[in-house]
């Protein structure tokens, strides 16, 4: 299984848990998951390096979200606006 297919398989498993929930609840749940993910990255014996690593991971993650939002918005906007 490729990384992309594994990601999409997991997304499809998570999606039903979020569909129909208030956007505040969706956002909160995703934020909790991301915060656990970031907190799990630890550089043993170095609090400074741990903080630096987490900052880099968070910046990379935010860039990925920004890029994916642009791609997914194009697709979803086309479906939504073409359907009207």
N, C-alpha and C positions, 0 to 999 in steps of 0.2 A: 504494500500500500504506500502510495506517495505521501509526502508531508501534506500537500494540498488536499488530497482526498481524505486523509485522517482528520485534518482541521474541519473540513466541511461535514464529515460524518458527526463529529462532536457538536458542531453548530446545530445540525439538524436534531440532535438529541436534546440540546438545551433550549432551542427555540420554543417548543410547546410550553415550557415553564414560564416564559416571559410574555407570550402572546396574550393580549387582553388586559394585562396589568397596567396600572397607572404608570406613566413615564417616570415619576419619582421613584417608584418601587423598582422598576427595571434598572434605572440608573444606580440606585443604591446597591442592588444585588451585584451588578457588574463592578461597581467600585469596590465592594467588599472582596470579590474574587481577585481583582487586580492588586489590591493592597496585600492580600495573603501571598500572592505570587511574588510581589516585590519584597515583602518581609522575609520570604524564604531564601532570598539570596544573601548569603553571609560570607564574608572573607574572614576566616578564622584568625583570631588575635589582632584584628585591625578594624576598629570602629570607623576610622576615617575612610579606609578603602571600601568598607561595606557601604557607607553612605555614598561614596563616589560611584560604586557599581550600581546601586539602586537608582541614582540620578541618571546615569547613562541608559539604563534599561528603560526607565520611565520616559525619557526623551525619545528613545527609539520607538517605544510603544506608541507614544502620542503621534509621532510622524507616520507610523503605519496606519493608525486609526484615521488620520487626516487623509492619507492617500486612498484608503479603502472607502472612506465616505464619499470622496469625489467619484470613484468608479461606481459604487453602488447607487449613488444619487442619480447618475446618468441613466442607469438601467431602470431604476424604479420610477423616476420622473417620466421617462419615455413610456413606460407601461401605463402610468396613471393618467398622464395628460393626453396620450393617444387614445385612451379608452373613452374619453369624454366627447 
